Amino acid sequence: MALNCGIIGLSNTGKTTIFNCMSNTKAESSSYAFSATKSNIGIAEVPDPRLFEIDKFINSEKVVPAMVEIEDLPGLAKGANQGEGVGNKFLADIQKTDVLIHVLRCFDDENLAHIEGSIDPIRDLEIVNFELQIRDLDLVERKIVRFEKLIKSGDKDAKKGIEVLNKYKDHFENFGNARDIDLSEDEKSYVKDLQLLTEKTVIYVCNVDDSSAINGNIYTNLVKEELTESSAEIAIIAGELEAEIAELEDENDRMEFLKDADLKEPGVNKLIRAAYDALNLQSFFTAGPKEIKAWTIKKGMTAPQASGVIHSDLERGFIRAEVMKYNDFIELGSEQAVKDKGRFHVEGKNYVVEDGDIMHIRFNV
């Protein structure tokens, strides 16, 4: 199950710097607005120390963490919905993503001009929201036109659809985001095919200077105040500092650098986990002498559904799942010890997989 995170924001906010901290591929950042004309795409590992704790007892040939696809989308500009900057291509690219990481510039730098002439993260947030809302409004209005034609042909459901779409239209015209509209799931089904941009889960990243990495600054305080009534996650990350950490190949050097900066772990690690949580995702593990691997699933998935993430044949021919709880395995140190203590579980098709389950799937096709 691939997770795609789209990094958005105005030009010169530090988007590409954040991307480079997270991704296994590096993109060239620039101080010139609109220098990027296409998205940068990379893969990031989902940080999970549990994999390496399991490996202490198994000594597997390799450890494979869950992966997240990261897409650094070109900087947005006021008027993007009318083609400004990279315009509509940028907005179309956002539709492919699962969660948006909205980078807000919360640092001063006289050598890096702001596209709007001053540092104001709230204004920047509103500019991006407006451009996304206008795009969504256009999509809704086009569907209204299609439904009006269906009504003329006698389609009874189209009338209900137009009623719902007009609620969205009014909402966008009042600067609302689709994720905040108060409608039933049945009503929301009328716009599911539109992949509305403002429906997507958003994590806000306040990109700060090094000295503000721990406690933030006046700009981050403004963002927190603005989003007080929102359930959105807010992360404070010193992009330039994190970029320096990411460039260090030796793990001990990284840990020393983090210690000097009074950080327990890179902020981007928390960001990736926040994206996981925001999308209601979790991991289960498979473990053996050749490989220990984390698999991404939606919370609430049954054992057969989780098996299908590994391979469709496992779901189709599912017989049972042999399950060890992570904490039991770490406490007791081996599969046999878990069995001896009566904590080894054999589960059927109705078992709901829990985060951190170590599973072996029995199947027959």
N, C-alpha and C positions, 0 to 999 in steps of 0.2 A: 504494500500500500504506500504509494509515493505521496509525500507531502511537499507542496510547492509554496514557498514563501516569496512574495513579491515585495521588493524594497522600493518604496515610493517617497517622493518629496520634491521640493523645489530644487533648482540647480544650486550648487555650492553649499549644500547643507551637510555634506560628508557622507552621502549615501554609498558612494563607491568605496570609501574607506571602511565603512561598516561591512560592506560586502566582502572586502578582502580579508577582514578579520574572521569572518565566518566560513568562507569558501576555501576549497582545495585548489581553486584556480584564482589567479590574480588578474585584476583589471587595472588599466591605467587611469589614474584620477587626474583631473585637470582643474585649474582655477578659472577656466573660460566657460561661460554659460553655454549650454547646448552643444558642447564639443562631442558629446556622445549621441549617435544617431540610431543605435540599436541596443538591445538589452545584453547585459553580461550574464552568463549562466554558469553556475557552479554547483558543487555538491558539498554539503557540510555533514559531519558526523554528529549524531545526537549524543552528547556527553552522558555516559552512564557508568560510573565506577563499579557497579555491581558485576559487570562482565569480567572485570579483571580480578574481582574477589573470587568469583567462581573458578577462574583459571588457576588460581593458586592451588586448588585441590585437583584439577584435571590436567594441567600442563598441556593444553591443546596446541595443535600446530599453528592455529591462527585465531584471532579474536575479531569478530566483525560487528561493529555497532550498527544501529539503525541509521539510515541516511535521510537527509532532507535536501530537496532541490531548492537552490537559492537563485532568484532572478533579480538583478539590479536593473531596474527600469530607467530609461533616460529621464533626466530632470524635467519636471513639469513647469509650465509657465502659465501665468494668467492669460486666459483666452485660448487654452489648449483645445477646448471643445470647438473652436472655430479655426483650428489648424495652427495656432501659435506654437513656437518651439518645434517639437516633433509631433505635436498635436494628436490627432485621432489614433495614430498608430500606437502611441503610448497608452491611450485609454483602452484600446482593443487588447493590448498585451495583458492588462490587469485582469481581464475576464478569465484568463487561464489559471489564475492563482487561487490557492485555498485560503491563505491568510495574508494580510497586508502588514508590512513593517513600515510605519510612517516615520521617517527621520525628520526631526525638527532641529534647526540650528539654534543652539543655546550657548554659543561661545562668541567672543569678540575676536576679530583678527583683521587688522587694518590692511594686511596684504592680500586678503581674500574678500573681494567685494561681494556684497549681497545683492541679488538681482533686483530687490525692491528698495535698495538704498539704505536700509537700516536693519538692525536685529530685532525682530518681533515675532516670536514663535506662534503667538495666538493668531496674528494676521496671516502668517504662512499656513497655519492649520486651516483657517477659514477659506483661503484661496484654493487649496487642494480639495477640500470638501465641496466647494462650490462647483469646481470643474467636474467632479465625479457626479454630483447631483444633476448637473445639466446634461451629462451623458445619459444618465438613467432616465431623466425626463424625456429625452428624445426617443429612447427605446420604448418607453411606455406609450408615448403618443403614437408611434408607428403601429404598435399592437392594437391600440384603440381603433385606428383606421381599418386594420384587418378585421377586427371583430364587427365593426359597423357593416362591412360587406357581408359577413356571415349572417347577421340579423336579417338582412334583406333576402337571404336564401332560406330563411326559416329556422336557423339554428337557435334553439331556446337557451342553451348554455351561454351563448355569446352575450346575451343581455346582462346576466349575472357577472360575466367577465368584465364588461365595460364599467359596471358599478364599482368593482374592485379596483380596476385600473385608474378610474377617476379619483379614487381615494389616494392612490399613490401619486397621481399627478398633482393634487392639491398639496400633498405632503412635501414633494420636491419643490414646488413653487414657494413654499414657506421655509425653505432651506433646511428641510429635514432629511435624515438618512434612512434608507430602507430598513436597516437593522433596528431602528427605534419605533417603527410604526406598530400601532396596536391593532393587529388583525389576527384572525384565527388561522390555523395551519391550512385549513381548507381554502380560505381566501388567498393566502400567500401562494398556493399552488398555481394560481393564474399567472404568476410572474417568474416561476421557477426556471422556465426555459430562457429567460432574458439574461440570466447571470448578472443581476444588478450589482454594480460596483460598490454601492454604499450598503449592500447587504452583507458584505464580507467582514469577517472578524478583523479588527485592527489592533495592533500593538504599537504604542507610541514610543519612539526612542528619542530621548533628549540627548543630543550629541554635545558634550561639554568639553571644556579644557581640562588638562590633567589635574589641576588643583581642585576641581569640582567633582571629581570622580566618585568620592565617598558621600558627600552631603549635598551635592547639587549647588545651585546658585539662584540668583534672582529670576532668571529666565525659567528654570525648571519649576520654581515655586509658582510662577504664573500659569504654567501648563497644568500643574496639579490642581490649582484653583479652578481653572477653566473646565477640567474634566471631573470635578468633584462628584457630580451626579451620574457620571458614566461608569460602567463596569469594566471599561477598557484597562488593560495592563499598561503601566508606564514604566519604562526602563531608563535608567541614567547610565550612559556609557561614554567614556572618554575615548573617542574614536582613534585619535592619533596615538594615544598610549597603548590601546589594545592592538593597534597595527604593529607597534614595536614588539609587543609580546608575541604576536602571531608569527613574526619573522624568525624568532629563536627556535632552532631545531631541537636543541637539547632540553629535555623535560626539567632537569634540575635548574637550568638557567631560567626557564620560564617561571618556576616556582620562586626562585630568588627575586626575580623582577617583580612578581606579584606581591611578595612579602614587603619589598621596599616601597611599593605603592599602597600598602595597607589593604590589599585585596586578597580575598580567600581563593577566588577563581576568576577567570576572565568573564567580563560582563556578558559577552556574546553567548557563553554557555547558558546563562540564565535566560537569555533571549530565546534561544532555541527550545529550551524546556517550556518557556511560556507559550510559544507557538504550539507545542505539543498539547499542553493543557487547554489552550483556547479552543482547539479543535476536538477536544474530548478523546484524545489518543492515549494509548499506553503501550507498553512493550511486554512480550513474553520471550522466553529464551529457549533455544535448543542447544544442547551441550554434549560434546563427545570428544574423543581423542583428536579428530581431524579439525574440528571447528566448534567454536562457541559463537552463537549469533543471536542478535536481538531482532525481533520482528515487530513491526508496527501494526496495531489493530485499533479499531474503535472500541471504546469502553462498552461493555454489554454484549460483545460478540460471544457466541457459543464456541465450544471446542471445534466442531466441524467448520464453522466459518473462519476461525483463526487458522485452521489447517489449510484452508484454501488460499490463504495469503502466501504460504510456502509453495504450494502447487495445487492446481485444481483437482488432480487425481486424488490427493489426500482427502479433500472434502467429499468428493464423489464416492470414494470407497471407504470412508471413515468407519472404523470399528469401535475404537476407544482411545482415550488419552491417558497416558501414565504421567501423573503430576507430582512434582515436589515443590513445596513452597521455598522461595529463595532463603528466607531466614532459617528455616529448618536445615537446609543443605549447608549453609555457612556455619551454623551452630554445631552440626554433627560431623561434617567434613567428607561424607561420601554417600552415594546412593544406598549402599548396603546398610549403613548406619541409620539412615532415614527409614529404611524398611524395618530394621530391627526395633525401632522405637514406635512402629505403627503409624508413621506419619506419611507413608507413601500412598497416594490415592489413585485409584483406577476410576476414571470418569467416563460417562456416556455422552450421548448427543445433546443433552440438555444442560451440560455443565457450562457455566459462564466463566470465561477465563479472567483471572485476576492479574493485576500488574505484578510483574516479576515472577510469574509461574515458570518453572522449568519443565518443559513438556517433551514427551516422546509419543509420537502419533503411530498407532497401529491402524493399518488400512489394507484393503484388498480390492483390486480392480481387475 
